[in-house]
Structure formats: structure tokens, C-alpha cells
Amino acid sequence: MGRKFEVRKISMAKTAGAKTKVYSKYGKEIYVCAKNGGIDPQANLSLRRLIEKAKKDQVPSHVIDKAMDKAAGGAGEDYVPARYEGFGPGGCMVIVDCLTDNNNRTITDVRNCFTKTGAKLGVEGSVGHVFDHQAVFAFKGDDEDAVLETLMEADVDVTEVECEEGVVTVYAPHTEYNNARTALTDDSPNIEFEAEEITFIPQTESVVSGDDVATFDKFMDMLEDCDDVQHVYHNAVVNRV
């Protein structure tokens, strides 16, 4: 398909205050994952993946440990996932994933982000059908055929393997995350992933330009400020020229 992988979600924050919010989001997600699937990362593969990702994003160990201890104690909040879909500034399509202990608060906060930027919150399934829920791995390399052969020999269900600018990107169904990662690391134990995550990849793109660019940036900033929002995915290609 010739797609170039691009993470269409909230960027990791750069300021100290915003980093604290990022750490909080990771802490909540690790807590929920450990509470629901067990605190042993070797047995809870989703937890292991999440902890590895948090460490790569430079989340302090004490944040991870606190979330794990909280889950081990059995007490604490009962967070549940909530997903919202809609149309953002410029007509782009948006998926907002949340963890919440108060659905009324969360839907109010998310709706405000849409309404105050002229966007439109849709119903479940309104845009989700134009995204593919995929496991994505990106690493340095130049031989996509060899990578594809490795994955096929390991019986991994691969969606696509592409190579661009010295980076190989593997796309697979989200259910194949662990199988694909194991096959890649077994074949190349020293492999260093530039990206390894489960995400939503848009099937189409929507160009956001002109006055909509500033509105789109405001929209994303407002979502980032929502405590319950964990991830935002969109199909916007922002034209800042």
C-alpha cells in the first residue's frame, strides 16, 4: 500500500507540567492493566508491553512502581475504558480512547473539546470503520522481503511489510502483536524498535489546512488536557504552509 507509518495521536509533551500529565496517563493505564490481568509482566503480556513502552517514553520507575503497588493492593478506583468517535476540525476523523471512573464527567469533557472547536461528536462506529486496529513495528533495515519471510515462517498473520528511507515497518492485526514481536526478536536479538505499538491506522487521509490548522491544534490541546483521555487517533494530514 506504500503507506509511511506516522503516529496519529497526541504527541508526548515537552514541558514539565505536560510530562506530569503523560506520566499520570501511563500510571492509570498500567494500574488498570495490572489489576485486570495480574501484576506479573511475564504472565501478563499486555502489561509487559505497556511497561516497556513507558520506559522508552522515559516514564520514571517510581510512577510504574506506584501503579503496580496500587494494583497489587486490590484497592483504588475502578476505571473502565470508553471510546468516542467523531469529526474534528477540517472534517478529519477522530477516535478518542479514555479510562474513566465517571462516565458523565468524561463524556462532558470530551464533548466540550468537540463543540468548542466546531467539531462534531459522533455515535459509536461513525468513524471507526475507516481505521484498522493494527500492531506496528518500525526498525532500521532495508530488506522487507527477508522480514516478511521471517514472519511467515513463524506463522504470523502479516498485513503489510514496507521499507522506506532505511526503515522497515511491519503492520499486522492487533491480535498478532506478541507473535510478531517474538518472531522479530528471535530472528534479530539485538533489534531496536523505533516504534512498537498497537494503534489505529487510518485507511484514508484528510488534509487540514488554512484556518482549520489553528482550530485543529486547539482541539488536540484540549483533548490532551482531559485527565481521562489516554489516546487520540486521527486521519488528519496538517498542511501548515
N, C-alpha and C positions, 0 to 999 in steps of 0.2 A: 504493500500500500504506500510505501515511501513516506510514512509519517515520521517526523522528527519528534522525539519524545520531549515533552515540555510539561512540567508540573503545574497544572492549572489549579492552584489552591492558594490559600493565604501564605505569603512569604514569611519566613522566620524573621522575627523582629530584631532590630538593631539597637534600640535604646534599652537601658537597664530596666526601665519600667515595663516596657513591652516584653522583654525577655522573661520577666517575672510572670506575665500572663501566659507565655508559652510554657513555662515550667509547670504552671498550675494546670494547664490543659493536659500535659503529659501525665502529671501526677494523678489526675482524675481517671484518665484512660487506663493507666497501669493498675490503679486500685480496682476498677470495675473488672478488668480482665483477670486479675489475680483472684478476686472474690468469687467470680463466676466459674473459673476454670482451674483454680488451685494455684498455690504460691510457688510451686516448683517449676522453674523455667524449663527444666529438662523434660518434664511431663506435659507442661502447658506450652505448646509450640507458639501459640499466638502471643503469649506473654514474653517468651524469649525473643521473638521478633520485635516486639514493642520496646523491650529494654535495650536491645541492640540499636534500634533506631534512635531512641532517646539519647544514648551515649554518643552516637555520631553527631547528634544535634547539640552536643555539649550541655546536656541537662545534668546538673550536679548530682553526685551519688546520693547525697542526703535527701534529695527530692524523691528519687527512686526508692530508697530505703524506707522513707516515711510512708509512702503509698503501700509498699509491701507489708510493713508492720501493721498498718491500718487494716489491710485485708486479712492478715493472719489473725487479728484480734476479733474479727467477726462483727464488730460494731461499725457504726458510721452510717452514712447516707445510702439510700437505695436509689442509685442512678439508673435510668433506663434510656435506651437510645431513642432518638427522634429524628426523623428526616423530613426536610421541607424542600419543595421544588418550586421553581418559578422562572420568571423572565426578568433579567436585570436591565440596567441602562443600555440603550442601544439595541435592545431586543435579544441580547445574549441569553443563553440558557444556564441555569444555576441549580446546583444541588448543595444543600446545607445540612451537614450532619452534626447532631448535638448529643450531649449527655445531660440529662436533667433529672432533678428531684422535684420539679414543679412545672408541669406541662403548661399551665396557664401563663406563668411568667415567661417561659421560653418562647411560646408562640407569639406572645405580645411583643417581646423584644425583637424577634426575627421579623415580624410583620412590620414593625416600625422602620426597620432598615429598608424594606422594600418601599413602603408608602412614602417615606420622606425623601426618596431619591427618584420618584416617578416610576419605580419598578412595580412588578405585579407578582404577588404570591399566588401560585397555582395549587391545584389539588394533587394528591398522590398519583404519580405516574404521568404527570403532564409533560415532563421533560426527561424523565429517567430513561425512557426507551431510546433516546438518541445518545446514550452513553454506554460504553462497555466496561463492566466491572472486571478489571484486569490486574494480574500480577506483573510488575515491570522491573526488569533488571537492566542496568546500564553499566558497562565497564569498558576499559580500553582494549582495543583489538581491531583486527582488520579482516577476519575470515569468518563471515557469518555462516558459510556452508559447513565449516567444521563444528561450529557451535550448534547448529541445527542437528547435525549428525549425532553429536553427544547427547542432546536432549531426546532425540528419537530413540536412540539405543537404550535410554533409561525409561522409555515408555511415558515420557512427559507429553501431555497434550499441548502442543505449541500453537499459538495463534499466528505469530509472525516473528521473524528474526531479521533485523536490518543493521546495516553498517553505514555510518555517516561521520565524516571528519575524524576518523580514528577511534570511534566509539561504537561498540556493538550494543544494540538494545534488543532485549528479548521480551515479547509480550506473550502471556499465557492466561487462561482463565484463572480467576482469583483462587479457585479451589486447588490449583496446581502450584501455589506458591512454594510450599515446603518441598515438593518433589523437584521442582525446577531448581531451587536453590541448592538442594543436596546434590543434584546431578552436576551443576556447575562447579561447586566447591570440591566435589570428589575428583572431577577432571582436572581442576586447577586449584590446588590447595591454597595458593598464595593470591588468589584473585581478590581484587579490591573493587567493590561495587561503588560506583558513583551515584547510583540510585538503586534501591531495592525496597519496593513497597507495593501495597495493594491500593489501587486508586481507580478513579473513573476517567476513562479516556473518551473524549467526545468523538462521535462519528463524523460530525461536520463542524465547521468553524464559523464564527460570527464576528465580523470586523466592527470594532467600536472606534469611532473617530470623531473629530470635531468637538462640539460642546459636550458630547456624551463621555469623553475621556475623563474630565474632571468629576463628573457625576459618578462614573464607574469607580474611580478611586475613592470617592467619599463613601460609596456603597460598601466597598471592600473594607475600608477602615472601620465603618460602623459595625460590620459583622465581626471583625477582629476584636472589637471592644466588648462583644457579648460574652459573658462568662461561660454560658452553656454551649457556645459554638465550638466544635472541635475541628472540623474540616469544611472547607468550601471548595467546590469544584465548578468549573465553568468552561464554556467553549469560546470565550472571548479572545480575539486577537486585537490587542490595543494598538492603534495607529497614532503615535504621538508626534508625527511630523506635522 
